[in-house]
Amino acid sequence: MAAVSSLRGYTGKNVVRGYARWFGVDLGCALLELWMLDVDVHVDPTYAARVRATMQEKERIGRQRDERRHSARAVANWSSELESAPLFDDGLEPPPGIPF
């Protein structure tokens, strides 16, 4: 109930942003928690939609970053496997004159 008691004396312009900063959560989580606590917050529906859109965009960017990291690791693993792989698996020596 710390949230409810801390909001009683809140004098700032944006209750959601103040809650998010005080409790260290993002704006989407702040909106959800304030709704769950049944705090009377008059939030403009367009503001809630913008917060939702921003959260979705951040999630999309994070997925793209993870995919890039994963593909970079796959390339690095593949190239390191090539470097450590033996050149001739059959145990034969290379023909003379080949600089290996």
N, C-alpha and C positions, 0 to 999 in steps of 0.2 A: 504494500500500500504506500510505498515511498513515492510512487509516481503521483498518486492522487493528492497526497499532502504537499508535494513540491509544486504542483500546478495550482494550488489554491492561491498562492501569492504571486503567481507569474504575471509580470507586467509587460512582457515583450510583445512584439507585433505578431510573430508566427509561433504559435504554441507547438506545432508539430516539429518545427526546426529546433526550437528550444529543448523539447523532450529528447529529440534524436541526439543533440550535442551532449546533454547532461548525462544520458544513460549509455552513450556510445553505440547507438544503433543507426541504421540507415533510415531514410525517410519513409520507405515502404513499411519497414518494421514498426516505426513509430506510429504511423497511421493505424496499423493493425492492432498494436498494443493499446493505443488510446481507445479504439473502438471496443476491444475486449474488456477494458476496464470501465466501459460505459461512461467515459468522460465526455461531457457536453462540449464538443469542439465543433465549431461551425466551419467546415472546410468546403471551399468552393469545389464543385464537382470537376471543373476543368483542372484545378490544381491536383486533385487526386489522380486524374487521368494522365497528367504530365509526369507525376511521380511514378506511376505505373509504367509509362512508356520509357522513362529514363532507366528504371530498373531492368526492363527487358533489353534495352540497348546495352547496358553494362554487362548483362549476362551473355549477350551475343558476342560482344568484343572479347570477353573472357574465354568463350569457347573457341573463337578464332585463334587467340593467343595460344591456347593449349594445343590446338591442332598443329600450329606452326612449330611449337616446341617438340611435339611428338614426331613430326616428320623430320625435323632437324636431327633428333636423336636416332631415328631410324637410318638416316643417311650416314651419320657418324658411326653407328654400329656396323653398318654394311661395309664402309670403307676400312674400318679397323679389322674386320674379318678377312678382307681381301689382303691386307698387309701381312697378316699372320698366317695366311693359308700357304701351304707348300706349293711350289711351282709345278712340281711333277709328282703326282700321286702314285705313279706306278713304280717308283723307286729307281727309275732309269736316270742316268746322267743326261744333261742336255747335249745335243750334238755339238761337236767342236765348231768354233767360230761364232757361236751365239753368245752375246755378252749378257749373261744372266748371273 
